[in-house]
Amino acid sequence: MSDIPPEPISLSKLGVSASSSKTGQPITPSSKYFLTKEELSLCIESASKGDLKSAVTVLDFFTYVEYDAEKSVYWMKYAAELGDSVAQHNLAMHYLQERNLTEAKLWAEKAVESDKNGSVDLLVEINDMLAK
């Protein structure tokens, strides 16, 4: 038995694409967020001009495909500033985990304003922690 690990085999050499041939859906959940370098560059350019959908696309890329904590938080905050309620909620959770209750409350309040559904409980939790 050899101690040398086998060479990885690309999906294309096996005749398989990154999506199912029957459904066209990604094989893995994160593969739907994949961007080429050119696509990423175009999305960053569009996002920098205030395009929310592009900002969320870049956020998803750095969260699910090419994980980079610093870039993920940067794009999460950028998308949140553009009004994305999911990014606002997740940013509040991020600040809560960092124990930055002031920022957590700010973003939870914005998330509640944007999307009344899922962030109310989070805001209540943060307010309870601030009251202690």
RAKA-V803502 format. One line per field, one symbol per residue. ss: DSSP state (h for helix, s for strand, l for the rest). phi: phi as a letter, one per 40 degrees, with the letter a starting at -180 (. if undefined). psi: psi as a letter, one per 40 degrees, with the letter a starting at -180 (. if undefined). A space follows every 10 residues. Layout:
BEGIN
ss=???
phi=???
psi=???
END
This chain:
BEGIN
ss=llllllllll hhhhllllsl lllllsllhh hhhlllhhhh hhhhhhhhll lhhhhhhhhh hhhhhlllhh hhhhhhhhhh hlllhhhhhh hhhhhhhlll hhhhhhhhhh hhhhlllllh hhhhhhhhhh hl
phi=.cccccccbc ccccgbccbc ccbgcdcbdc ccccbcdccc cccccccccg ccdcccccdc cccbbbdadc cccdcccccc cchccccccc cccdccccgc cccdcdcccc ccccacccbc cccccccccc cc
psi=hiehiihihi dddefhieih ddeeiididd deehiidddd dddddddeee hddddddddd deddcghhdd dddddddddd deehdddddd dddddddefg dddddddddd ddddheceed dddddddddd e.
END
